[in-house]
Amino acid sequence: MKVHHAEIVISAVAPKQYPDDQLPEIALAGRSNVGKSSFINTLIDRKNLARTSGKPGKTQTLNFYLIEQQLYFVDVPGYGYAKVSKTERAKWGQMIETYLTSREQLRAVVSLVDLRHDPSTEDVQMYNFLKYYELPVILVATKADKIPRGKWNKHVSAIKKKLEFDPADDFIIFSSETKQGKAEAWQAIEKAIREE
């Protein structure tokens, strides 16, 4: 998709604040510093519509980005960041769970992991959660530019093994620096929207 128009329309914490125009939604989930904002900005050809921040854990709401008046990207708070109190984390968890398990318009979840590292316990929990609720998953392994191409397969295998990856899900190697995986990510998203 060629994106000419993208804007953040609402930051929601509860279902009554979600947009009510019935457009399909793609949620984005991942650790606080996995590169979600960079992923969004790369896909929509913007430098900083989604705020990338030096401080992980900045996103504390569900941020709805309207893309080309056709769909929403929904950025959910990053997990696994230590500086947030347990009560805050529990609140986020509840908010994310409510959204992911009850939202009719949700077509797929882009689950982001860092290609350089084995998935964390939270990454595994998130993937298992999505599989348990039978949500379509697009797994995106970010920061591919930080690893020599010759080592990609080794890292991909390690990630798939740790997650007990379902081969029915899309797996995309991604870099916001080189735009590696951008076209594949859009293909997977468009497919998820069509398959409704």
C-alpha positions as CSV (number, residue, x, y, z in Angstrom):
1,M,0.0,0.0,0.0
2,K,1.2,3.5,-0.9
3,V,0.4,5.7,2.1
4,H,-0.3,9.4,1.5
5,H,-2.4,10.0,4.5
6,A,-1.9,8.7,8.0
7,E,-2.8,10.3,11.3
8,I,-3.2,9.4,15.0
9,V,-6.9,9.8,15.7
10,I,-7.2,8.7,19.4
11,S,-5.3,7.3,22.3
12,A,-7.7,5.1,24.1
13,V,-7.7,3.3,27.4
14,A,-11.2,1.8,27.3
15,P,-13.6,0.3,24.7
16,K,-15.9,3.3,24.8
17,Q,-13.0,5.4,23.4
18,Y,-12.3,3.1,20.4
19,P,-13.2,4.4,17.0
20,D,-16.6,3.3,15.9
21,D,-16.3,3.5,12.1
22,Q,-15.9,-0.3,11.7
23,L,-12.7,-0.1,9.7
24,P,-10.4,-3.2,10.0
25,E,-7.6,-2.9,12.6
26,I,-4.1,-4.4,12.8
27,A,-2.6,-4.4,16.3
28,L,1.1,-4.1,17.0
29,A,2.6,-5.8,20.0
30,G,6.1,-6.2,21.3
31,R,8.7,-5.3,23.9
32,S,9.2,-1.7,24.7
33,N,12.4,-1.3,22.7
34,V,11.7,-3.7,19.8
35,G,11.1,-1.0,17.2
36,K,7.3,-0.7,17.0
37,S,7.3,3.0,16.3
38,S,10.0,2.6,13.6
39,F,8.0,-0.2,12.1
40,I,4.9,1.9,11.8
41,N,6.9,4.9,10.5
42,T,8.6,2.7,7.9
43,L,5.3,1.2,6.6
44,I,3.7,4.6,6.3
45,D,6.7,6.4,4.9
46,R,6.9,9.0,7.7
47,K,9.8,10.0,9.8
48,N,8.0,10.4,13.1
49,L,4.2,10.0,13.1
50,A,4.7,7.3,15.7
51,R,7.0,8.7,18.3
52,T,10.2,6.8,18.7
53,S,11.5,7.5,22.1
54,G,14.8,7.1,23.9
55,K,12.7,6.1,26.9
56,P,11.1,2.6,26.4
57,G,7.7,2.2,27.9
58,K,6.4,5.6,26.7
59,T,3.3,4.3,25.0
60,Q,0.7,3.8,27.8
61,T,-2.4,3.9,25.8
62,L,-3.8,2.1,22.7
63,N,-2.9,4.5,19.9
64,F,-5.1,4.3,16.8
65,Y,-3.4,5.4,13.6
66,L,-5.8,5.9,10.7
67,I,-4.1,4.9,7.4
68,E,-5.5,6.1,4.1
69,Q,-9.0,6.1,5.6
70,Q,-9.0,2.4,5.1
71,L,-7.6,0.7,8.2
72,Y,-6.2,1.4,11.6
73,F,-2.8,0.4,13.1
74,V,-3.3,0.0,16.8
75,D,-0.1,0.5,18.8
76,V,-0.4,-1.3,22.2
77,P,1.9,-0.5,25.1
78,G,5.2,-2.2,25.0
79,Y,5.8,-4.9,27.6
80,G,8.8,-6.1,29.5
81,Y,10.0,-2.7,30.7
82,A,11.2,-2.7,34.3
83,K,10.7,1.0,35.3
84,V,6.9,0.7,35.3
85,S,5.3,-0.2,38.6
86,K,3.5,-3.5,39.0
87,T,0.1,-1.9,39.3
88,E,0.7,0.1,36.1
89,R,1.8,-3.0,34.3
90,A,-1.3,-4.9,35.5
91,K,-3.5,-2.0,34.3
92,W,-1.8,-2.1,30.8
93,G,-2.2,-5.8,30.7
94,Q,-5.9,-5.6,31.4
95,M,-6.3,-2.9,28.8
96,I,-4.4,-4.8,26.2
97,E,-6.2,-8.1,26.9
98,T,-9.6,-6.4,26.8
99,Y,-8.8,-4.9,23.4
100,L,-7.2,-8.1,21.9
101,T,-9.9,-10.5,23.1
102,S,-13.1,-8.4,22.4
103,R,-12.4,-6.2,19.4
104,E,-14.5,-7.3,16.4
105,Q,-12.6,-5.1,13.9
106,L,-9.2,-6.7,14.8
107,R,-7.9,-8.6,11.8
108,A,-4.4,-9.6,12.9
109,V,-1.7,-8.9,15.4
110,V,1.8,-7.9,14.3
111,S,3.9,-9.5,17.0
112,L,7.4,-7.9,16.9
113,V,10.6,-9.6,18.2
114,D,14.2,-8.6,18.0
115,L,16.0,-10.7,15.4
116,R,19.3,-10.4,17.3
117,H,18.0,-12.1,20.5
118,D,16.1,-15.2,21.6
119,P,12.5,-14.2,22.4
120,S,12.0,-13.1,26.0
121,T,9.6,-14.8,28.4
122,E,7.1,-12.0,27.6
123,D,7.5,-12.6,23.9
124,V,6.7,-16.2,24.4
125,Q,3.7,-15.4,26.6
126,M,2.4,-12.9,24.1
127,Y,2.7,-15.3,21.2
128,N,1.0,-18.1,23.3
129,F,-1.7,-15.6,24.3
130,L,-2.4,-14.7,20.6
131,K,-2.5,-18.4,19.6
132,Y,-4.8,-19.3,22.5
133,Y,-7.3,-16.7,21.4
134,E,-6.8,-17.9,17.8
135,L,-5.8,-14.4,16.6
136,P,-4.0,-14.3,13.3
137,V,-0.4,-13.5,13.9
138,I,2.2,-11.8,11.6
139,L,5.5,-12.3,13.3
140,V,8.1,-9.5,12.5
141,A,11.7,-9.9,13.5
142,T,13.1,-6.4,13.7
143,K,16.6,-4.9,13.5
144,A,17.8,-7.2,10.7
145,D,20.4,-4.6,9.6
146,K,22.3,-5.2,12.9
147,I,23.1,-8.8,11.9
148,P,25.1,-10.0,8.8
149,R,22.7,-11.5,6.3
150,G,24.6,-14.9,6.4
151,K,23.5,-15.3,10.0
152,W,19.8,-14.5,9.6
153,N,18.7,-18.2,9.2
154,K,20.4,-19.1,12.4
155,H,18.6,-16.4,14.3
156,V,15.3,-17.1,12.6
157,S,15.5,-20.8,13.6
158,A,16.3,-19.9,17.2
159,I,13.3,-17.6,17.4
160,K,10.9,-20.1,15.8
161,K,12.1,-22.9,18.1
162,K,11.7,-20.8,21.3
163,L,8.2,-19.6,20.3
164,E,7.2,-23.0,19.0
165,F,6.3,-21.0,15.9
166,D,3.2,-22.0,13.9
167,P,4.2,-22.4,10.2
168,A,0.7,-21.1,9.3
169,D,1.7,-17.6,10.6
170,D,3.7,-15.2,8.5
171,F,7.3,-14.6,9.5
172,I,9.0,-11.4,8.2
173,I,12.6,-10.3,8.6
174,F,12.5,-6.6,9.0
175,S,14.7,-3.5,9.1
176,S,13.5,0.1,9.4
177,E,17.0,1.2,8.3
178,T,17.2,-0.7,5.0
179,K,13.4,-1.2,4.5
180,Q,14.0,-4.9,4.3
181,G,10.6,-6.7,4.8
182,K,8.5,-3.6,4.2
183,A,6.7,-5.0,1.1
184,E,6.2,-8.4,2.7
185,A,4.7,-6.7,5.8
186,W,2.2,-4.8,3.8
187,Q,1.3,-8.0,1.8
188,A,0.7,-9.9,5.0
189,I,-1.4,-7.0,6.4
190,E,-3.5,-6.7,3.2
191,K,-4.0,-10.4,3.2
192,A,-5.3,-10.4,6.8
193,I,-7.7,-7.6,6.0
194,R,-9.0,-9.3,2.9
195,E,-9.5,-12.7,4.6
196,E,-12.1,-11.3,7.0
